[in-house]
């Protein structure tokens, strides 16, 4: 992931079912994800939001451009309790987090890493919000923790194929066991989107310039 470029949003469930003890484990997991990425203004940017009844922006993509400050910012994230309005978090990402105003960059992969321990309050709204987020081009990783998760919902939230974008772990104690796997798949997602962007640029340039790229490549 050394040369990767991406805008990554961490989406952390801080609803009542998580519990204050497990919040520290979620933050530790988020910090380990950051440690595995090449952070920088022109490299990988990371932002974070939390959600329960409402969504709270912890810090946008444009706030921290070095690993040390990011780790400190994650450590300062508090715990609010409440319900699990997952759809609000998904909508917030699309409308607020992945915007130029918040530090999102054009033609740079958008990746959302969502960590939740329960079922969303309104499944129909979660389905709609997840579909709209993925349609916007965002790669979504859905991570479910504990017995209260609904596998079918995680698959609705995460990108396809589910085997590459959906994770389920038994409890918060083993959450960090998937960091390496998640980091690897996140990097693969970055390169895939960058490749598609390059192909799209070539097609557009080809159409406008009349250059036969097949002939050039051969």
N, CA and C of each residue as an Amber inpcrd file, in Angstrom:
protein
   654
   0.8230000  -1.2060000   0.0000000   0.0000000   0.0000000   0.0000000
   0.8650000   1.2680000   0.0000000   2.1680000   1.1140000  -0.2120000
   3.0890000   2.2440000  -0.0950000   2.7880000   3.3850000  -1.0510000
   2.3530000   3.0540000  -2.2600000   2.1050000   4.0880000  -3.2640000
   0.6230000   4.3690000  -3.4760000  -0.2130000   3.8010000  -2.6270000
  -1.6610000   3.9480000  -2.7990000  -2.1370000   5.3470000  -2.4290000
  -3.2030000   5.7630000  -3.0890000  -3.8540000   7.0410000  -2.8000000
  -5.3360000   6.7610000  -2.6000000  -5.9190000   7.2690000  -1.5140000
  -7.3410000   7.0300000  -1.2570000  -7.8560000   7.9770000  -0.1890000
  -9.1760000   8.1440000  -0.1750000  -9.8650000   8.8680000   0.8920000
 -10.6830000   7.8420000   1.6630000 -10.2970000   7.6080000   2.9070000
 -10.8850000   6.5370000   3.7180000 -11.6570000   7.1140000   4.8970000
 -12.9030000   6.6920000   5.0410000 -13.7150000   7.1010000   6.1880000
 -13.9560000   5.9220000   7.1220000 -13.6590000   6.1290000   8.4030000
 -13.9710000   5.1500000   9.4420000 -15.3470000   5.4780000   9.9930000
 -16.2200000   4.4900000  10.0430000 -17.6010000   4.6940000  10.4940000
 -17.8340000   3.7850000  11.6880000 -17.8720000   4.3670000  12.8840000
 -17.8940000   3.5870000  14.1160000 -19.2430000   3.6520000  14.8120000
 -19.7870000   2.4900000  15.1020000 -21.0550000   2.3610000  15.8280000
 -20.7950000   2.6440000  17.3050000 -21.4370000   3.6860000  17.8530000
 -21.3060000   3.9400000  19.2940000 -22.6700000   3.8960000  19.9700000
 -23.5140000   2.9790000  19.5010000 -24.8430000   2.7980000  20.0870000
 -24.7370000   2.1340000  21.4560000 -25.8400000   2.1000000  22.1730000
 -25.8530000   1.5920000  23.5370000 -25.4160000   0.1520000  23.6780000
 -25.6560000  -0.6610000  22.6520000 -25.3250000  -2.0850000  22.7330000
 -23.8230000  -2.3530000  22.6830000 -23.0540000  -1.3890000  22.2090000
 -21.6030000  -1.5740000  22.1300000 -20.9930000  -1.6550000  23.5240000
 -21.3860000  -0.7370000  24.3940000 -20.8630000  -0.7320000  25.7550000
 -19.5640000   0.0400000  25.8680000 -19.3920000   0.7280000  26.9780000
 -18.2200000   1.5910000  27.1540000 -16.8990000   0.8200000  27.1060000
 -16.8840000  -0.4200000  27.6060000 -15.6520000  -1.2140000  27.6070000
 -15.2090000  -1.5640000  26.1880000 -16.1890000  -1.8130000  25.3280000
 -15.8570000  -2.2180000  23.9610000 -15.4900000  -1.0430000  23.0570000
 -15.8580000   0.1590000  23.4550000 -15.5120000   1.3430000  22.6670000
 -13.9950000   1.4550000  22.5320000 -13.2860000   1.1690000  23.6150000
 -11.8200000   1.2230000  23.5920000 -11.2550000   0.2150000  22.5950000
 -11.9040000  -0.9420000  22.4760000 -11.4440000  -1.9750000  21.5380000
 -11.7070000  -1.5570000  20.0940000 -12.8390000  -0.8880000  19.8760000
 -13.1550000  -0.3810000  18.5370000 -12.1360000   0.6820000  18.1360000
 -11.8040000   1.5560000  19.0750000 -10.8250000   2.6130000  18.7900000
  -9.4350000   2.0240000  18.5350000  -9.0930000   0.9850000  19.2720000
  -7.8150000   0.3080000  19.0630000  -7.7600000  -0.3020000  17.6630000
  -8.8750000  -0.8840000  17.2410000  -8.9830000  -1.4640000  15.8990000
  -8.8110000  -0.3770000  14.8390000  -9.4930000   0.7430000  15.0330000
  -9.3940000   1.8620000  14.0880000  -7.9600000   2.3850000  14.0190000
  -7.2990000   2.4530000  15.1590000  -5.9110000   2.9230000  15.1860000
  -4.9840000   1.9620000  14.4500000  -5.2390000   0.6700000  14.5940000
  -4.4040000  -0.3180000  13.9070000  -4.6030000  -0.2740000  12.3940000
  -5.8080000   0.0660000  11.9680000  -6.0540000   0.2490000  10.5350000
  -5.2100000   1.4140000  10.0220000  -5.2470000   2.5210000  10.7650000
  -4.4700000   3.7100000  10.3840000  -2.9740000   3.3900000  10.3360000
  -2.4980000   2.6250000  11.3030000  -1.0760000   2.2640000  11.3480000
  -0.6480000   1.4750000  10.1100000  -1.5940000   0.7480000   9.5230000
  -1.2720000  -0.0980000   8.3690000  -1.3040000   0.6640000   7.0440000
  -1.7470000   1.9310000   7.0800000  -1.8980000   2.7180000   5.8560000
  -0.8190000   3.7910000   5.7310000  -0.5390000   4.1860000   4.5020000
   0.4630000   5.2200000   4.2300000  -0.2310000   6.5880000   4.2320000
  -0.2540000   7.2260000   5.3840000  -1.0110000   8.4620000   5.5860000
  -0.2510000   9.6800000   5.0600000  -0.9730000  10.6150000   4.4560000
  -0.3540000  11.8460000   3.9830000  -1.3230000  12.6860000   3.1740000
  -1.0550000  13.9780000   3.0560000  -1.9180000  14.8990000   2.3060000
  -2.1390000  14.4130000   0.8770000  -1.0830000  13.9220000   0.2390000
  -1.1710000  13.4550000  -1.1400000  -1.1510000  11.9330000  -1.2400000
  -1.3900000  11.2800000  -0.1140000  -1.3970000   9.8090000  -0.0940000
  -2.7790000   9.3340000   0.3770000  -2.8320000   8.7040000   1.5260000
  -4.1160000   8.2460000   2.0570000  -4.5920000   9.2020000   3.1420000
  -5.7820000   9.7350000   2.9580000  -6.4120000  10.5960000   3.9590000
  -7.4570000   9.7760000   4.7160000  -7.5990000  10.0660000   6.0000000
  -8.5650000   9.3310000   6.8290000  -9.4230000  10.3040000   7.6210000
 -10.7280000  10.0550000   7.6170000 -11.6700000  10.8050000   8.4370000
 -12.4790000   9.8180000   9.2630000 -13.2850000  10.3070000  10.1840000
 -14.0800000   9.4020000  11.0180000 -15.3970000  10.0340000  11.4410000
 -16.4360000   9.1960000  11.4810000 -17.7220000   9.5870000  12.0510000
 -18.1760000   8.4780000  12.9850000 -19.0390000   8.8320000  13.9340000
 -19.6710000   7.8330000  14.7900000 -21.1800000   7.9660000  14.6280000
 -21.8970000   6.8870000  14.9270000 -23.3500000   6.9480000  14.7780000
 -24.0590000   6.1170000  15.8400000 -25.1930000   6.6140000  16.2580000
 -26.1350000   5.9000000  17.1270000 -27.5020000   6.3820000  16.6820000
 -28.1990000   7.1860000  17.5290000 -29.4390000   7.8180000  17.0640000
 -29.1280000   8.8520000  15.9910000 -28.0020000   9.5500000  16.1980000
 -27.5770000  10.5880000  15.2580000 -26.1370000  10.3330000  14.8280000
 -25.7050000  11.0630000  13.8280000 -24.3290000  10.9560000  13.3360000
 -23.5050000  12.1050000  13.9000000 -22.2860000  11.8030000  14.2960000
 -21.3780000  12.8460000  14.7480000 -20.0840000  12.7580000  13.9470000
 -19.6880000  13.8780000  13.3410000 -18.4160000  13.9260000  12.6250000
 -17.2980000  14.1030000  13.6480000 -16.3950000  13.1490000  13.7110000
 -15.2630000  13.2380000  14.6370000 -14.1300000  14.0690000  14.0400000
 -13.8120000  13.8140000  12.7890000 -12.8670000  14.6580000  12.0510000
 -12.9750000  14.3310000  10.5620000 -12.9340000  15.3630000   9.6980000
 -13.0680000  15.1600000   8.2490000 -11.7540000  14.7120000   7.6140000
 -11.8140000  14.3860000   6.3530000 -10.6390000  13.9240000   5.6140000
  -9.5120000  14.9520000   5.5930000  -9.8640000  16.2210000   5.6250000
  -8.8520000  17.2790000   5.4960000  -8.2280000  17.7130000   6.8240000
  -8.5950000  17.0610000   7.9200000  -8.1380000  17.5250000   9.2310000
  -6.7090000  17.0800000   9.5780000  -6.4220000  15.7940000   9.4230000
  -5.1330000  15.2530000   9.8730000  -4.3980000  14.5710000   8.7190000
  -3.1800000  15.0250000   8.4510000  -2.3990000  14.4630000   7.3500000
  -1.1860000  13.6680000   7.8230000  -1.0930000  13.4000000   9.1230000
  -0.0140000  12.5370000   9.5910000  -0.5580000  11.5260000  10.5980000
   0.1270000  10.4110000  10.6880000  -0.3410000   9.2650000  11.4690000
  -0.4510000   9.5910000  12.9630000   0.5050000  10.3350000  13.4830000
   0.5220000  10.6490000  14.9120000  -0.7380000  11.3970000  15.3370000
  -1.1060000  12.4200000  14.5860000  -2.2970000  13.2060000  14.9200000
  -3.5820000  12.4080000  14.7300000  -3.5910000  11.5370000  13.7280000
  -4.7600000  10.6880000  13.4980000  -4.9940000   9.7460000  14.6760000
  -3.9360000   9.1370000  15.1510000  -4.0500000   8.2070000  16.2760000
  -4.5510000   8.9220000  17.5290000  -4.0640000  10.1410000  17.7460000
  -4.5290000  10.9350000  18.8910000  -6.0080000  11.2810000  18.7540000
  -6.4190000  11.6440000  17.5320000  -7.8130000  12.0210000  17.2850000
  -8.7540000  10.8470000  17.5170000  -8.3470000   9.6630000  17.0960000
  -9.1690000   8.4660000  17.3090000  -9.2910000   8.1720000  18.7970000
  -8.2010000   8.3430000  19.5130000  -8.2040000   8.0720000  20.9500000
  -9.1490000   8.9990000  21.7080000  -9.3910000  10.1920000  21.1720000
 -10.2550000  11.1750000  21.8340000 -11.7490000  10.9550000  21.5620000
 -12.0770000  10.0420000  20.6610000 -13.4850000   9.7940000  20.3290000
 -14.2440000   9.3080000  21.5630000 -15.3740000   9.9420000  21.8450000
 -16.1600000   9.5960000  23.0210000 -17.2210000   8.5420000  22.7440000
 -18.0950000   8.3340000  23.7300000 -19.1460000   7.3170000  23.6370000
 -20.4770000   7.9510000  24.0090000 -21.4830000   7.8130000  23.1290000
 -22.7490000   8.5250000  23.3290000 -23.9390000   7.6300000  23.6750000
 -23.9170000   6.3660000  23.2900000 -25.0380000   5.4230000  23.4560000
 -26.1840000   5.7830000  22.5010000 -27.2810000   5.0250000  22.5860000
 -28.4330000   5.2960000  21.7270000 -28.7280000   4.1340000  20.8020000
 -29.6030000   4.3600000  19.8190000 -30.0120000   3.3300000  18.8710000
 -29.0060000   3.1700000  17.7380000 -29.3950000   2.3830000  16.7330000
 -28.4820000   2.0870000  15.6230000 -29.0870000   2.5560000  14.3050000
 -28.9790000   3.8380000  14.0370000 -29.4970000   4.4060000  12.7840000
 -28.4020000   4.3730000  11.7180000 -28.1600000   3.1770000  11.2300000
 -27.0890000   2.9740000  10.2510000 -27.3060000   3.7930000   8.9880000
 -28.5520000   3.9270000   8.5790000 -28.8460000   4.6510000   7.3310000
 -28.3940000   6.1100000   7.3940000 -28.4600000   6.7000000   8.5840000
 -28.0270000   8.0930000   8.7240000 -26.5220000   8.2180000   8.4790000
 -25.7730000   7.2280000   8.9560000 -24.3220000   7.2420000   8.7540000
 -23.9720000   7.0850000   7.2790000 -24.6690000   6.1860000   6.5960000
 -24.4080000   5.9550000   5.1730000 -24.7400000   7.1940000   4.3480000
 -25.8510000   7.8270000   4.6710000 -26.2370000   9.0570000   3.9620000
 -25.2600000  10.1920000   4.2480000 -24.7820000  10.2500000   5.4860000
 -23.8440000  11.3090000   5.8690000 -22.5400000  11.1860000   5.0790000
 -22.0860000   9.9660000   4.8990000 -20.8640000   9.7480000   4.1250000
 -20.9890000  10.3410000   2.7310000 -22.0890000  10.0120000   2.0770000
 -22.2940000  10.4380000   0.6890000 -22.5030000  11.9450000   0.5700000
 -23.2620000  12.5180000   1.4900000 -23.6370000  13.9270000   1.3800000
 -22.6420000  14.8880000   2.0280000 -21.8800000  14.3950000   3.0000000
 -21.0060000  15.2990000   3.7590000 -19.5260000  14.9040000   3.7840000
 -19.2440000  13.6300000   4.0430000 -17.8450000  13.2110000   4.2030000
 -17.0830000  13.1730000   2.8900000 -17.6820000  12.5510000   1.8740000
 -17.0170000  12.4360000   0.5800000 -17.3830000  13.6190000  -0.3130000
 -17.0150000  14.8090000   0.1520000 -17.2450000  16.0460000  -0.5960000
 -15.9490000  16.8480000  -0.6120000 -15.8060000  17.7100000  -1.5940000
 -14.5920000  18.5250000  -1.6910000 -14.4310000  19.4160000  -0.4640000
 -15.5430000  19.8820000   0.0730000 -15.5000000  20.7470000   1.2490000
 -14.8670000  20.0390000   2.4410000 -15.0730000  18.7200000   2.5260000
 -14.5510000  17.9460000   3.6540000 -13.1620000  17.3730000   3.3880000
 -12.6470000  17.6040000   2.1690000 -11.3070000  17.1220000   1.8530000
 -11.2550000  15.9690000   0.8780000 -12.4030000  15.5910000   0.3090000
 -12.4350000  14.5090000  -0.6690000 -11.8010000  14.9750000  -1.9790000
 -11.0290000  14.1040000  -2.6170000 -10.3210000  14.4650000  -3.8420000
 -10.9370000  13.8050000  -5.0740000 -10.9050000  14.5320000  -6.1740000
 -11.4520000  14.0310000  -7.4310000 -10.5700000  12.9170000  -7.9790000
 -11.2010000  11.8840000  -8.5290000 -10.5210000  10.7350000  -9.1280000
  -9.6150000   9.9970000  -8.1510000  -9.9610000  10.0550000  -6.8740000
  -9.2630000   9.2880000  -5.8470000 -10.2810000   8.3320000  -5.2310000
  -9.9380000   7.0610000  -5.0450000 -10.8970000   6.0920000  -4.5040000
 -11.4700000   6.5140000  -3.1570000 -12.7730000   6.3610000  -3.0050000
 -13.4470000   6.5880000  -1.7280000 -13.7320000   5.2380000  -1.0840000
 -13.2890000   5.0780000   0.1490000 -13.4610000   3.8100000   0.8550000
 -14.0660000   4.0700000   2.2260000 -15.1180000   3.3150000   2.5570000
 -15.7580000   3.4180000   3.8720000 -15.5830000   2.1000000   4.6130000
 -15.1280000   2.1810000   5.8550000 -14.9760000   0.9990000   6.7060000
 -15.9560000   1.1400000   7.8620000 -16.9990000   0.3240000   7.8450000
 -18.0930000   0.4480000   8.8030000 -18.0330000  -0.6720000   9.8310000
 -18.0350000  -0.3070000  11.1020000 -17.9720000  -1.2780000  12.1920000
 -19.2370000  -1.1570000  13.0330000 -19.9920000  -2.2520000  13.1490000
 -21.2380000  -2.2240000  13.9090000 -21.4320000  -3.5240000  14.6790000
 -22.1820000  -3.4620000  15.7610000 -22.4110000  -4.6710000  16.5610000
 -23.8680000  -5.1170000  16.5460000 -24.7120000  -4.4310000  15.7830000
 -26.1280000  -4.7940000  15.8400000 -26.8810000  -4.5790000  14.5580000
 -28.1660000  -4.7860000  14.6560000 -29.0540000  -4.5910000  13.5200000
 -29.4700000  -3.1230000  13.4700000 -29.6220000  -2.5970000  12.2710000
 -30.0550000  -1.2050000  12.1350000 -31.5170000  -1.0690000  12.5210000
 -31.9030000   0.1190000  12.9550000 -33.2830000   0.3480000  13.4010000
 -34.2940000   0.2490000  12.2710000 -33.9310000   0.7570000  11.0970000
 -34.8630000   0.7660000   9.9630000 -34.1540000   0.1430000   8.7660000
 -34.3500000  -1.1570000   8.5730000 -33.6240000  -1.9010000   7.5500000
 -33.8860000  -1.3650000   6.1440000 -35.1280000  -1.0040000   5.8540000
 -35.4660000  -0.5220000   4.5090000 -34.6720000   0.7360000   4.1590000
 -34.4980000   1.6230000   5.1460000 -33.7330000   2.8480000   4.9070000
 -32.2400000   2.5470000   4.7750000 -31.7850000   1.5380000   5.5160000
 -30.3860000   1.1290000   5.4170000 -30.0890000   0.5860000   4.0270000
 -30.9970000  -0.2270000   3.4960000 -30.8430000  -0.7820000   2.1420000
 -30.7210000   0.3320000   1.1070000 -31.6180000   1.3010000   1.1940000
 -31.6260000   2.4050000   0.2320000 -30.3550000   3.2390000   0.3360000
 -29.9680000   3.5610000   1.5670000 -28.7760000   4.3910000   1.7800000
 -27.5110000   3.6750000   1.3130000 -27.4360000   2.3640000   1.5600000
 -26.2690000   1.5800000   1.1500000 -26.1570000   1.5290000  -0.3670000
 -27.2910000   1.3460000  -1.0290000 -27.3060000   1.2960000  -2.4920000
 -26.8430000   2.6190000  -3.0910000 -27.3410000   3.7240000  -2.5400000
 -26.9720000   5.0460000  -3.0500000 -25.4880000   5.3400000  -2.8170000
 -24.9760000   4.8930000  -1.6810000 -23.5580000   5.1120000  -1.3760000
 -22.6770000   4.3340000  -2.3490000 -23.0240000   3.0800000  -2.5990000
 -22.2370000   2.2680000  -3.5300000 -22.3520000   2.7980000  -4.9570000
 -23.5400000   3.2760000  -5.3220000 -23.7370000   3.8450000  -6.6630000
 -22.8640000   5.0770000  -6.8820000 -22.5590000   5.7770000  -5.7990000
 -21.7200000   6.9740000  -5.8990000 -20.2620000   6.6190000  -6.1750000
 -19.9490000   5.3140000  -6.1160000 -18.5940000   4.8590000  -6.4030000
 -17.7740000   4.4960000  -5.1880000 -18.3670000   4.5740000  -4.0070000
 -17.6490000   4.2680000  -2.7740000 -17.5130000   2.7630000  -2.5720000
 -16.3090000   2.3270000  -2.2200000 -16.0840000   0.9340000  -1.8310000
 -16.4140000   0.8270000  -0.3500000 -17.2920000  -0.1040000   0.0090000
 -17.7530000  -0.2100000   1.3920000 -17.3610000  -1.5550000   2.0030000
 -16.6490000  -1.4940000   3.1210000 -16.3370000  -2.6830000   3.9040000
 -17.2430000  -2.6820000   5.1340000 -17.9650000  -3.7720000   5.3470000
 -18.8810000  -3.8810000   6.4880000 -18.3400000  -4.9170000   7.4670000
 -18.1530000  -4.4950000   8.7130000 -17.6080000  -5.3750000   9.7440000
 -18.6270000  -5.5180000  10.8640000 -19.0920000  -6.7430000  11.0900000
 -20.0610000  -7.0100000  12.1490000 -19.3930000  -7.6970000  13.3230000
 -19.7530000  -7.2740000  14.5290000 -19.1330000  -7.8280000  15.7340000
 -20.1990000  -8.3830000  16.6790000 -20.0190000  -9.6330000  17.1290000
 -20.9030000 -10.2010000  18.1360000 -22.0810000 -10.9880000  17.5940000
 -22.9330000 -11.4430000  18.5230000 -24.0720000 -12.2940000  18.1820000
 -25.2630000 -11.5070000  17.6470000 -25.2810000 -10.2030000  17.8740000
 -26.4430000  -9.4090000  17.4780000 -26.4550000  -8.9850000  16.0300000
 -25.4140000  -9.3240000  15.2920000 -25.3360000  -8.8800000  13.9020000
 -26.2750000  -9.6810000  13.0030000 -26.6010000  -9.1010000  11.8720000
 -27.4440000  -9.7570000  10.8780000 -26.6100000  -9.8650000   9.5970000
 -26.1980000 -11.0870000   9.2790000 -25.3100000 -11.3080000   8.1330000
 -25.8860000 -10.7480000   6.8400000 -27.1790000 -10.9430000   6.6500000
 -27.8220000 -10.4610000   5.4250000 -27.7200000  -8.9440000   5.3110000
 -27.7790000  -8.2590000   6.4510000 -27.6760000  -6.7970000   6.4350000
 -26.2510000  -6.3480000   6.1300000 -25.2730000  -7.0560000   6.6680000
 -23.8770000  -6.7310000   6.3760000 -23.6070000  -6.8380000   4.8800000
 -24.2060000  -7.8520000   4.2500000 -24.0260000  -8.0450000   2.8050000
 -24.7010000  -6.9320000   2.0130000 -25.8000000  -6.4070000   2.5610000
 -26.4910000  -5.2840000   1.9160000 -25.6250000  -4.0270000   1.9770000
 -24.9650000  -3.8370000   3.1190000 -24.1450000  -2.6430000   3.3270000
 -22.8430000  -2.7050000   2.5330000 -22.1640000  -3.8440000   2.5810000
 -20.8600000  -3.9820000   1.9480000 -20.9160000  -4.0730000   0.4350000
 -19.7960000  -3.7610000  -0.1940000 -19.6880000  -3.8610000  -1.6470000
 -19.6220000  -5.3220000  -2.0760000 -19.7560000  -5.5490000  -3.3720000
 -19.6650000  -6.8990000  -3.9320000 -18.2600000  -7.1320000  -4.4850000
 -17.7810000  -8.3800000  -4.4210000 -18.4240000  -9.5380000  -3.8020000
 -18.3100000  -9.5000000  -2.2810000 -19.3060000 -10.0430000  -1.6140000
 -19.3540000 -10.0000000  -0.1470000 -18.1460000 -10.6770000   0.4890000
 -17.6360000 -11.7100000  -0.1510000 -16.5050000 -12.4420000   0.4420000
 -15.2650000 -11.5580000   0.6010000 -15.2100000 -10.4800000  -0.1650000
 -14.0650000  -9.5700000  -0.0780000 -14.3380000  -8.3220000   0.7510000
 -15.6100000  -8.0350000   1.0230000 -15.9650000  -6.7600000   1.6570000
 -16.7700000  -6.8810000   2.9500000 -17.1150000  -8.0980000   3.3380000
 -17.9100000  -8.2960000   4.5550000 -17.1460000  -9.1920000   5.5280000
 -17.0490000  -8.7330000   6.7700000 -16.3710000  -9.4840000   7.8220000
 -17.3230000  -9.6680000   9.0020000 -17.2070000 -10.7930000   9.6880000
 -17.9910000 -11.0200000  10.9060000 -17.0820000 -11.6720000  11.9370000
 -16.9940000 -11.0690000  13.1200000 -16.1750000 -11.6380000  14.1940000
 -17.0410000 -11.8810000  15.4220000 -16.6260000 -12.8350000  16.2490000
 -17.4430000 -13.2790000  17.3810000 -17.6150000 -12.2070000  18.4530000
 -16.5540000 -11.4660000  18.7210000 -16.6270000 -10.4410000  19.7690000
 -15.5590000  -9.3780000  19.5420000 -15.5840000  -8.3570000  20.3770000
 -14.6610000  -7.2300000  20.2220000 -13.2180000  -7.6050000  20.5450000
 -13.0290000  -8.6880000  21.3200000 -11.6770000  -9.0950000  21.6920000
 -10.8600000  -9.5830000  20.5000000 -11.5350000 -10.1050000  19.4800000
 -10.8210000 -10.6500000  18.3170000 -10.8860000  -9.7120000  17.1110000
 -11.3670000  -8.5050000  17.3300000 -11.5290000  -7.5440000  16.2370000
 -10.2080000  -7.2650000  15.5230000  -9.1400000  -7.1370000  16.3010000
  -7.8400000  -6.8050000  15.7060000  -7.2440000  -7.9390000  14.8710000
  -7.8450000  -9.1290000  14.9570000  -7.3230000 -10.2710000  14.1990000
  -7.5410000 -10.1200000  12.6980000  -8.4210000  -9.2080000  12.2950000
  -8.7090000  -9.0490000  10.8650000  -8.0520000  -7.8020000  10.2620000
  -7.2360000  -7.1030000  11.0430000  -6.6330000  -5.8520000  10.5610000
  -5.8140000  -6.0670000   9.2930000  -4.9160000  -7.0620000   9.3090000
  -4.0530000  -7.2990000   8.1470000  -4.8630000  -7.6530000   6.9070000
  -5.8570000  -8.5120000   7.1010000  -6.7000000  -8.9300000   5.9840000
  -7.4880000  -7.7530000   5.4200000  -8.0300000  -6.9360000   6.3310000
  -8.7940000  -5.7660000   5.9100000  -7.8960000  -4.7640000   5.1870000
  -6.7070000  -4.5300000   5.7240000  -5.7700000  -3.5840000   5.1090000
  -5.4020000  -4.0300000   3.6950000  -5.1780000  -5.3290000   3.5260000
  -4.8240000  -5.8650000   2.2090000  -5.9620000  -5.6620000   1.2160000
  -7.1830000  -5.9550000   1.6440000  -8.3360000  -5.8130000   0.7540000
  -8.6370000  -4.3420000   0.4710000  -8.3710000  -3.4930000   1.4560000
  -8.5500000  -2.0550000   1.2450000  -7.5990000  -1.5630000   0.1580000
  -6.3500000  -2.0050000   0.2250000  -5.3650000  -1.6170000  -0.7880000
  -5.7640000  -2.1360000  -2.1600000  -6.2500000  -3.3740000  -2.2190000
  -6.6980000  -3.9410000  -3.4960000  -7.8340000  -3.1170000  -4.0840000
  -8.7290000  -2.6390000  -3.2060000  -9.8480000  -1.8120000  -3.6540000
  -9.3740000  -0.4880000  -4.2170000  -8.3440000   0.0850000  -3.5970000
  -7.7840000   1.3540000  -4.0770000  -7.2410000   1.2020000  -5.4890000
  -6.4390000   0.1610000  -5.6930000  -5.8100000  -0.0370000  -6.9990000
  -6.8360000  -0.3460000  -8.0790000  -7.8970000  -1.0690000  -7.7030000
  -8.9430000  -1.3950000  -8.6750000  -9.6200000  -0.1280000  -9.1770000
  -9.9760000   0.7770000  -8.2600000 -10.6460000   2.0210000  -8.6460000
  -9.7110000   2.9160000  -9.4540000  -8.4480000   2.9970000  -9.0460000
  -7.4880000   3.8090000  -9.7900000  -7.3290000   3.2910000 -11.2150000
  -7.3150000   1.9700000 -11.3680000  -7.2050000   1.3700000 -12.7030000
  -8.4130000   1.7380000 -13.5550000  -9.6090000   1.6450000 -12.9620000
 -10.8250000   1.9830000 -13.6980000 -10.8360000   3.4550000 -14.0920000
 -10.3300000   4.3220000 -13.2070000 -10.2590000   5.7550000 -13.5160000
  -9.3120000   6.0220000 -14.6860000  -8.1880000   5.3020000 -14.7120000
  -7.2280000   5.4670000 -15.8040000  -7.8400000   5.0120000 -17.1240000
  -8.5210000   3.8540000 -17.0810000  -9.1750000   3.3350000 -18.2850000
 -10.2290000   4.3140000 -18.7810000 -11.0130000   4.8720000 -17.8360000
 -12.0500000   5.8420000 -18.2070000 -11.4220000   7.0750000 -18.8530000
 -10.3090000   7.5480000 -18.2900000  -9.6210000   8.7240000 -18.8400000
  -9.1270000   8.4490000 -20.2600000  -8.5660000   7.2590000 -20.4660000
  -8.0560000   6.8960000 -21.7890000  -9.1850000   6.8480000 -22.8070000
 -10.3280000   6.2700000 -22.4020000 -11.4730000   6.1710000 -23.3080000
 -11.9680000   7.5650000 -23.6980000 -12.0770000   8.4550000 -22.6940000
 -12.5390000   9.8260000 -22.9550000 -11.5360000  10.5590000 -23.8430000
 -10.2500000  10.4250000 -23.5160000  -9.2060000  11.0960000 -24.2990000
  -9.1840000  10.5630000 -25.7250000  -9.3530000   9.2560000 -25.8540000
  -9.3730000   8.6100000 -27.1650000 -10.5030000   9.1670000 -28.0220000
 -11.6920000   9.3110000 -27.3970000 -12.8630000   9.7960000 -28.1320000
 -12.6840000  11.2420000 -28.5700000 -12.0040000  12.0380000 -27.7200000
 -11.8580000  13.4610000 -28.0170000 -10.7060000  13.7500000 -28.9800000
  -9.6610000  12.9040000 -28.9240000  -8.4670000  13.1920000 -29.7200000
  -8.3910000  12.4150000 -31.0200000  -9.1310000  11.3180000 -31.0710000
  -9.0900000  10.4880000 -32.2680000  -7.8790000   9.5730000 -32.3130000
  -7.1250000   9.4840000 -31.1980000  -5.9540000   8.6140000 -31.1490000
  -6.3930000   7.1660000 -30.9920000  -5.7980000   6.2740000 -31.7520000
  -6.1030000   4.8500000 -31.6470000  -5.1280000   4.2300000 -30.6480000
  -5.5750000   4.1020000 -29.3720000  -4.6780000   3.6080000 -28.3400000
  -4.3240000   2.1420000 -28.5380000  -5.1870000   1.3770000 -29.1950000
  -4.8700000  -0.0210000 -29.4580000  -3.6410000  -0.1070000 -30.3590000
  -3.5940000   0.7730000 -31.3440000  -2.4550000   0.7890000 -32.2580000
  -1.1860000   1.2220000 -31.5330000  -1.3290000   2.1960000 -30.6290000
  -0.1790000   2.6940000 -29.8720000   0.3860000   1.6060000 -28.9750000
  -0.5280000   0.8940000 -28.2580000  -0.1080000  -0.1530000 -27.3280000
   0.5850000  -1.2870000 -28.0680000   0.0390000  -1.6810000 -29.2280000
   0.6320000  -2.7510000 -30.0200000   2.0040000  -2.3090000 -30.5320000
